[in-house]
Amino acid sequence: MSIPIFFAAALCEIAGCFTFWAWLRLEKSALWLIPGIGLLILFGWLLTFAESSDAGRAYAAYGGIYIGASLAWLWLVEGVRPDRWDVVGATICVIGASIILFGPRTA
């Protein structure tokens, strides 16, 4: 169940942060910040549903998903195709996140 939560959280975090980018770097209206703040609150709330007893472990596993989702955003929203180094780096991060998330745990 954590994987869909991580993807939803990533979308909220990236979109929420992008509203600040749009306001400061793309000179969009400050009104862009209203949905951005809501999305960032939703992001934090969603991560509480990750299947982990430890917040730090959930955040670490989420990090790999976030990196991959950020590159998807780069391509789909910003129109910039990730290069091979982006893909290699994201793949390494997703593998690391998978190890953190699915590795056997002892009590």
ChimeraX commands (.cxc) that place a marker at each C-alpha (Angstrom):
marker #1 position 0.00,0.00,0.00 radius 0.5
marker #1 position 2.95,2.36,0.52 radius 0.5
marker #1 position 3.87,2.63,-3.17 radius 0.5
marker #1 position 0.59,4.31,-4.28 radius 0.5
marker #1 position 0.81,6.57,-1.23 radius 0.5
marker #1 position 4.37,7.53,-2.14 radius 0.5
marker #1 position 3.35,8.36,-5.72 radius 0.5
marker #1 position 0.40,10.46,-4.54 radius 0.5
marker #1 position 2.63,12.22,-1.99 radius 0.5
marker #1 position 5.27,12.88,-4.64 radius 0.5
marker #1 position 2.73,14.44,-6.97 radius 0.5
marker #1 position 1.49,16.70,-4.16 radius 0.5
marker #1 position 4.98,17.68,-3.05 radius 0.5
marker #1 position 6.31,18.37,-6.54 radius 0.5
marker #1 position 3.21,20.31,-7.61 radius 0.5
marker #1 position 3.17,22.23,-4.33 radius 0.5
marker #1 position 6.83,23.15,-4.60 radius 0.5
marker #1 position 6.39,24.03,-8.27 radius 0.5
marker #1 position 3.86,26.70,-7.31 radius 0.5
marker #1 position 6.62,28.46,-5.35 radius 0.5
marker #1 position 8.99,28.02,-8.31 radius 0.5
marker #1 position 6.35,29.48,-10.63 radius 0.5
marker #1 position 5.76,32.44,-8.32 radius 0.5
marker #1 position 9.43,33.30,-7.72 radius 0.5
marker #1 position 11.16,32.14,-10.90 radius 0.5
marker #1 position 8.44,32.34,-13.54 radius 0.5
marker #1 position 6.89,35.53,-12.15 radius 0.5
marker #1 position 3.42,34.04,-11.70 radius 0.5
marker #1 position 0.87,35.55,-9.34 radius 0.5
marker #1 position 1.23,34.99,-5.60 radius 0.5
marker #1 position -2.20,33.35,-5.84 radius 0.5
marker #1 position -0.35,30.28,-7.11 radius 0.5
marker #1 position 0.81,29.79,-3.50 radius 0.5
marker #1 position -2.70,29.06,-2.20 radius 0.5
marker #1 position -3.08,25.66,-3.88 radius 0.5
marker #1 position 0.64,25.08,-3.35 radius 0.5
marker #1 position 0.35,25.32,0.42 radius 0.5
marker #1 position -2.68,23.02,0.36 radius 0.5
marker #1 position -0.77,20.49,-1.74 radius 0.5
marker #1 position 2.18,20.56,0.65 radius 0.5
marker #1 position -0.13,19.96,3.61 radius 0.5
marker #1 position -1.72,17.05,1.71 radius 0.5
marker #1 position 1.78,15.68,0.98 radius 0.5
marker #1 position 2.68,15.61,4.67 radius 0.5
marker #1 position -0.64,14.01,5.59 radius 0.5
marker #1 position -0.31,11.31,2.92 radius 0.5
marker #1 position 3.11,10.22,4.16 radius 0.5
marker #1 position 1.61,9.35,7.54 radius 0.5
marker #1 position -0.18,6.45,5.82 radius 0.5
marker #1 position 3.04,4.75,4.67 radius 0.5
marker #1 position 3.41,1.23,6.01 radius 0.5
marker #1 position 6.31,1.82,8.35 radius 0.5
marker #1 position 6.57,2.07,12.09 radius 0.5
marker #1 position 9.42,4.57,11.70 radius 0.5
marker #1 position 8.94,7.96,10.06 radius 0.5
marker #1 position 12.57,8.24,8.99 radius 0.5
marker #1 position 12.46,4.90,7.17 radius 0.5
marker #1 position 9.24,5.87,5.41 radius 0.5
marker #1 position 10.77,9.19,4.33 radius 0.5
marker #1 position 13.94,7.48,3.11 radius 0.5
marker #1 position 11.98,4.99,1.02 radius 0.5
marker #1 position 9.80,7.81,-0.29 radius 0.5
marker #1 position 12.91,9.70,-1.43 radius 0.5
marker #1 position 13.61,7.27,-4.27 radius 0.5
marker #1 position 10.04,7.54,-5.52 radius 0.5
marker #1 position 10.24,11.33,-5.27 radius 0.5
marker #1 position 13.35,11.46,-7.45 radius 0.5
marker #1 position 11.77,9.33,-10.17 radius 0.5
marker #1 position 8.55,11.33,-10.00 radius 0.5
marker #1 position 10.52,14.59,-10.22 radius 0.5
marker #1 position 12.09,13.46,-13.47 radius 0.5
marker #1 position 8.66,12.47,-14.80 radius 0.5
marker #1 position 7.47,15.99,-13.89 radius 0.5
marker #1 position 10.50,17.44,-15.68 radius 0.5
marker #1 position 9.51,15.59,-18.84 radius 0.5
marker #1 position 5.70,15.74,-18.74 radius 0.5
marker #1 position 5.12,19.20,-17.26 radius 0.5
marker #1 position 8.25,21.16,-18.10 radius 0.5
marker #1 position 8.86,19.52,-21.47 radius 0.5
marker #1 position 12.51,18.64,-20.77 radius 0.5
marker #1 position 13.44,15.05,-21.49 radius 0.5
marker #1 position 15.64,13.48,-18.79 radius 0.5
marker #1 position 19.04,12.42,-20.09 radius 0.5
marker #1 position 20.71,9.07,-19.50 radius 0.5
marker #1 position 22.42,10.29,-16.33 radius 0.5
marker #1 position 19.08,11.36,-14.91 radius 0.5
marker #1 position 17.67,7.91,-15.65 radius 0.5
marker #1 position 20.69,6.06,-14.25 radius 0.5
marker #1 position 20.67,8.16,-11.07 radius 0.5
marker #1 position 16.92,7.74,-10.57 radius 0.5
marker #1 position 17.18,3.99,-11.13 radius 0.5
marker #1 position 19.87,3.70,-8.46 radius 0.5
marker #1 position 17.69,5.72,-6.07 radius 0.5
marker #1 position 14.58,3.61,-6.74 radius 0.5
marker #1 position 16.58,0.44,-6.16 radius 0.5
marker #1 position 17.85,1.87,-2.88 radius 0.5
marker #1 position 14.34,2.91,-1.85 radius 0.5
marker #1 position 13.07,-0.58,-2.66 radius 0.5
marker #1 position 15.74,-2.14,-0.46 radius 0.5
marker #1 position 14.76,0.19,2.40 radius 0.5
marker #1 position 11.05,-0.45,1.91 radius 0.5
marker #1 position 11.01,-4.20,1.26 radius 0.5
marker #1 position 14.13,-5.40,3.11 radius 0.5
marker #1 position 13.51,-7.98,5.83 radius 0.5
marker #1 position 13.25,-6.47,9.29 radius 0.5
marker #1 position 13.93,-8.09,12.61 radius 0.5
marker #1 position 12.06,-6.92,15.66 radius 0.5
marker link #1:1,2 radius 0.2
marker link #1:2,3 radius 0.2
marker link #1:3,4 radius 0.2
marker link #1:4,5 radius 0.2
marker link #1:5,6 radius 0.2
marker link #1:6,7 radius 0.2
marker link #1:7,8 radius 0.2
marker link #1:8,9 radius 0.2
marker link #1:9,10 radius 0.2
marker link #1:10,11 radius 0.2
marker link #1:11,12 radius 0.2
marker link #1:12,13 radius 0.2
marker link #1:13,14 radius 0.2
marker link #1:14,15 radius 0.2
marker link #1:15,16 radius 0.2
marker link #1:16,17 radius 0.2
marker link #1:17,18 radius 0.2
marker link #1:18,19 radius 0.2
marker link #1:19,20 radius 0.2
marker link #1:20,21 radius 0.2
marker link #1:21,22 radius 0.2
marker link #1:22,23 radius 0.2
marker link #1:23,24 radius 0.2
marker link #1:24,25 radius 0.2
marker link #1:25,26 radius 0.2
marker link #1:26,27 radius 0.2
marker link #1:27,28 radius 0.2
marker link #1:28,29 radius 0.2
marker link #1:29,30 radius 0.2
marker link #1:30,31 radius 0.2
marker link #1:31,32 radius 0.2
marker link #1:32,33 radius 0.2
marker link #1:33,34 radius 0.2
marker link #1:34,35 radius 0.2
marker link #1:35,36 radius 0.2
marker link #1:36,37 radius 0.2
marker link #1:37,38 radius 0.2
marker link #1:38,39 radius 0.2
marker link #1:39,40 radius 0.2
marker link #1:40,41 radius 0.2
marker link #1:41,42 radius 0.2
marker link #1:42,43 radius 0.2
marker link #1:43,44 radius 0.2
marker link #1:44,45 radius 0.2
marker link #1:45,46 radius 0.2
marker link #1:46,47 radius 0.2
marker link #1:47,48 radius 0.2
marker link #1:48,49 radius 0.2
marker link #1:49,50 radius 0.2
marker link #1:50,51 radius 0.2
marker link #1:51,52 radius 0.2
marker link #1:52,53 radius 0.2
marker link #1:53,54 radius 0.2
marker link #1:54,55 radius 0.2
marker link #1:55,56 radius 0.2
marker link #1:56,57 radius 0.2
marker link #1:57,58 radius 0.2
marker link #1:58,59 radius 0.2
marker link #1:59,60 radius 0.2
marker link #1:60,61 radius 0.2
marker link #1:61,62 radius 0.2
marker link #1:62,63 radius 0.2
marker link #1:63,64 radius 0.2
marker link #1:64,65 radius 0.2
marker link #1:65,66 radius 0.2
marker link #1:66,67 radius 0.2
marker link #1:67,68 radius 0.2
marker link #1:68,69 radius 0.2
marker link #1:69,70 radius 0.2
marker link #1:70,71 radius 0.2
marker link #1:71,72 radius 0.2
marker link #1:72,73 radius 0.2
marker link #1:73,74 radius 0.2
marker link #1:74,75 radius 0.2
marker link #1:75,76 radius 0.2
marker link #1:76,77 radius 0.2
marker link #1:77,78 radius 0.2
marker link #1:78,79 radius 0.2
marker link #1:79,80 radius 0.2
marker link #1:80,81 radius 0.2
marker link #1:81,82 radius 0.2
marker link #1:82,83 radius 0.2
marker link #1:83,84 radius 0.2
marker link #1:84,85 radius 0.2
marker link #1:85,86 radius 0.2
marker link #1:86,87 radius 0.2
marker link #1:87,88 radius 0.2
marker link #1:88,89 radius 0.2
marker link #1:89,90 radius 0.2
marker link #1:90,91 radius 0.2
marker link #1:91,92 radius 0.2
marker link #1:92,93 radius 0.2
marker link #1:93,94 radius 0.2
marker link #1:94,95 radius 0.2
marker link #1:95,96 radius 0.2
marker link #1:96,97 radius 0.2
marker link #1:97,98 radius 0.2
marker link #1:98,99 radius 0.2
marker link #1:99,100 radius 0.2
marker link #1:100,101 radius 0.2
marker link #1:101,102 radius 0.2
marker link #1:102,103 radius 0.2
marker link #1:103,104 radius 0.2
marker link #1:104,105 radius 0.2
marker link #1:105,106 radius 0.2
marker link #1:106,107 radius 0.2
view
